[in-house]
Amino acid sequence: QVGANRVQAKHDVNNPHSGLVMKKCGMKYEGTLRSAAVNNQGVCDVSIYALLKSDR
């Protein structure tokens, strides 16, 4: 156990299956950051998911 208050993850919006994995882990979608990352095709948007201690 780490005792973290917040765990956050992000994924390329062009890979929606990653978002499904995050949802299965109990994470909640918090929004999309535009042009926030780079993949092998260039700049891309990312979706942010998080799990808070209070979500348990």
Secondary structure per residue as TSV (DSSP state, phi and psi in degrees):
chain	resnum	aa	ss	phi	psi
A	1	Q	-	360.0	136.9
A	2	V	-	-99.3	-34.7
A	3	G	-	83.0	19.9
A	4	A	-	-68.7	146.4
A	5	N	S	-83.8	-28.1
A	6	R	E	-146.3	134.8
A	7	V	E	-120.3	129.5
A	8	Q	E	-126.0	145.0
A	9	A	E	-142.8	157.0
A	10	K	E	-137.6	157.0
A	11	H	E	-147.3	154.4
A	12	D	E	-62.6	129.6
A	13	V	T	-63.7	-18.1
A	14	N	T	-79.4	0.0
A	15	N	-	-125.8	73.5
A	16	P	H	-64.1	-22.0
A	17	H	H	-63.2	-30.6
A	18	S	H	-63.9	-37.5
A	19	G	H	-64.4	-36.4
A	20	L	H	-64.5	-38.3
A	21	V	H	-62.5	-43.5
A	22	M	H	-63.3	-40.5
A	23	K	H	-63.8	-40.6
A	24	K	H	-64.0	-26.6
A	25	C	T	-81.2	-2.0
A	26	G	T	93.3	4.8
A	27	M	-	-75.6	153.1
A	28	K	E	-111.9	138.6
A	29	Y	E	-67.5	131.3
A	30	E	E	-115.4	-16.3
A	31	G	E	151.3	-180.0
A	32	T	E	-122.1	131.9
A	33	L	E	-98.8	122.3
A	34	R	E	-81.4	137.1
A	35	S	E	47.6	48.8
A	36	A	E	-105.7	-4.1
A	37	A	E	-149.0	172.4
A	38	V	E	-125.9	132.0
A	39	N	E	-118.0	-168.6
A	40	N	T	-71.3	-5.5
A	41	Q	T	-108.0	-0.8
A	42	G	E	121.6	-153.9
A	43	V	E	-73.6	139.9
A	44	C	E	-141.9	163.4
A	45	D	E	-84.5	153.5
A	46	V	E	-130.1	143.6
A	47	S	E	-95.8	139.4
A	48	I	E	-108.3	132.6
A	49	Y	E	-125.6	150.3
A	50	A	E	-147.8	155.2
A	51	L	E	-127.8	121.4
A	52	L	E	-100.3	153.1
A	53	K	G	-55.9	-37.5
A	54	S	G	-72.1	-11.7
A	55	D	G	-77.2	-14.9
A	56	R	-	-70.5	360.0
